[in-house]
Amino acid sequence: MSEKTPIEWTDATWNIITGCDIESPGCRDCYAMKLAGTRLRNHWSRINLTKMSAAGPVWTGEVRFNEPWLNQPMDWTRSRMIFVCAHGDLFHPGVPFETIDRIFAVMALCPQHKFQVLTKRTARMAEYFANPIREALIGQQVGQLHLQRTGDPVSQWSGLPMPNVWLGTSVENQRYADVRRAPLAALADAGWLTWASYEPALGPVDWSDWEFLRWMVAGGESGATARPPHPDWFRAARDFCATAEVAFLFKQWGEWAPVDVVDSDPECAEIFKDDGTEEQLFGRLTLSRIGGAHVAKLGKKDAGRLLDGVEHNEFPQ
């Protein structure tokens, strides 16, 4: 667990599960996968979770339950937003439902925190909660854990759904939006706060029928091999959220940003208008054309977080 994180939309991370595998195109440049195979490759929580390939470290498909970290959120008294499994997926098929019960029991006993769960496997998440005795199974773990820590067998847990747990899914394009929407919508109907991470945005998404969301985070891809997004993809997400009254947070442009972020040097502007090639180099900038829009490879820091001049930092109420 990390009490601090550079992720713009959370306060801390809880890597109770580490490891994963490639599920969809948004996983290609996964930062957690690269860290697990480089700087953290000898850490006990990451050993043998990746293998080397021509493109760098790649998940092996093994996942690890980091039990020594299970109770850490209970030791934090100050309220935090906590990203659950930033370096894995809580609903990966390799994580037994019994283990997930224990993890939810910890979250149940930490009402001071908000836990942000994010998965690409919404069907398995919906399957988990579809068990009619799921509430009782988590309740058993809540009672055991509360007894161990306090000596009191009675806790204040009020059951499912849990108001301090946000259930979300990653969406990168229309294909995976269609795959992941219905199971998440069912959980919203059951009373859960649901959200979507449109990052990395790799294609346009029609957000109609996503009105059940309470929050959306959107952003472009970062890193040396980042794929450029079209600015209109983010505008469409922003406008949908405004109409549907969904909280919207624009996390980053990522590596690429629209050309109006670059200074308006006349020579540079002339190159932006050039329809001749897919990609050109001006000075030290790489320029690219996507769907009629020009974007420049500036790097995450210089690209910034302004969408049409506005910084969007909304959270669900």
Secondary structure, DSSP 8 states (H G I E B T S, - for coil): -BS----TT-SEEE-SEEB----SGGGTT-HHHHHHHTTTTTSTTTTTSEEEETTEEEE-S--EE-GGGTTGGGG--S--EEEETTTB-TT-TTS-HHHHHHHHHHHHT-TTSEEEEEES-HHHHHHHHHSTTHHHHHHHHHHHHHHHHHS-S------SS-TTEEEEEE--SHHHHHHHHHHHHHHHHTT-EEEEEE-S--S----TT-TT-SEEEEE---STT-----HHHHHHHHHHHHHHT-EEEEEE-TTEEEGGGS---HHHHHHHT--S-SEEEETTEEEEEETTEEEEE--HHHH-SEETTEE-B----
